[in-house]
Amino acid sequence: MKSYNQFCGLALALDHVGERWSLLLVRELIPGSRRYSELMEALPGITTNLLARRLKMLTSQNLIQKSGKAYALTETGRKLIPAILALAEFGQHFLPPPDRSGMARSLRNLSMNLLWRYTDGWRGHLGLKVQDTMLHVADHGTGLTISDFCKDTPQTIVTGSPPGFLAWILHGADLNQLLDQGQLSFTGDLNTFVALDACLKPVNHDHG
């Protein structure tokens, strides 16, 4: 990648992660490590050669590391998370309505938006589940975390389809309405789910 050759923190950051797909690769690794095949599946449109080049570049910059057959963020790479969340919050202003979106979506990238909407004050452990995939959302007093694996059992497991989670997470749809319509369902303690919902910032519904 060519350098902007500017004495500026933003320009230097873009020297490292400004190439197409780089930040999305980082996003995919926020909840935890992923194998090459999982990254290919999560990033429709990327070619295998380009994915290999991006992984090699990010590894050489000490932003990600390979352990066995999986890739994970380094401590340096995790410093990108606040910037990614700020960009995600900015980008939500351009999201089309759910019923007019043909964009690729997955539970992992939808759940990232919980991090920027979260305002603190919730304590608990929630599982978000689509088919065989479950993410663990928790805050035990040190901030919200989203991860693939957790040794503890969630207090509540919320099950739904990507459109159901999209309506709740990205478009701020009413939780009770989503439950009544069957777009989301739960097992366990409903209060845990309701309390998390109450700690999420409202969504701007202006579509760009």
Rosetta blueprint (number, residue, H / E / L):
1 M L
2 K L
3 S L
4 Y L
5 N L
6 Q L
7 F L
8 C L
9 G H
10 L H
11 A H
12 L H
13 A H
14 L H
15 D H
16 H H
17 V H
18 G L
19 E L
20 R L
21 W L
22 S H
23 L H
24 L H
25 L H
26 V H
27 R H
28 E H
29 L H
30 I L
31 P L
32 G L
33 S L
34 R E
35 R E
36 Y H
37 S H
38 E H
39 L H
40 M H
41 E H
42 A H
43 L L
44 P L
45 G L
46 I L
47 T L
48 T H
49 N H
50 L H
51 L H
52 A H
53 R H
54 R H
55 L H
56 K H
57 M H
58 L H
59 T H
60 S H
61 Q L
62 N L
63 L L
64 I E
65 Q E
66 K E
67 S E
68 G L
69 K L
70 A E
71 Y E
72 A E
73 L E
74 T L
75 E H
76 T H
77 G H
78 R H
79 K L
80 L L
81 I H
82 P H
83 A H
84 I H
85 L H
86 A H
87 L H
88 A H
89 E H
90 F H
91 G H
92 Q H
93 H H
94 F H
95 L L
96 P L
97 P L
98 P H
99 D H
100 R H
101 S L
102 G L
103 M L
104 A L
105 R L
106 S L
107 L H
108 R H
109 N H
110 L H
111 S H
112 M H
113 N H
114 L H
115 L H
116 W H
117 R H
118 Y E
119 T L
120 D L
121 G L
122 W L
123 R L
124 G E
125 H E
126 L E
127 G E
128 L E
129 K E
130 V E
131 Q L
132 D L
133 T E
134 M E
135 L E
136 H E
137 V E
138 A E
139 D E
140 H L
141 G L
142 T L
143 G L
144 L L
145 T E
146 I E
147 S E
148 D L
149 F L
150 C L
151 K L
152 D L
153 T L
154 P L
155 Q L
156 T E
157 I E
158 V E
159 T E
160 G E
161 S L
162 P H
163 P H
164 G H
165 F H
166 L H
167 A H
168 W H
169 I H
170 L L
171 H L
172 G L
173 A L
174 D L
175 L H
176 N H
177 Q H
178 L H
179 L H
180 D H
181 Q L
182 G L
183 Q L
184 L E
185 S E
186 F E
187 T E
188 G E
189 D L
190 L H
191 N H
192 T H
193 F H
194 V H
195 A H
196 L H
197 D H
198 A H
199 C L
200 L E
201 K L
202 P L
203 V L
204 N L
205 H L
206 D L
207 H L
208 G L
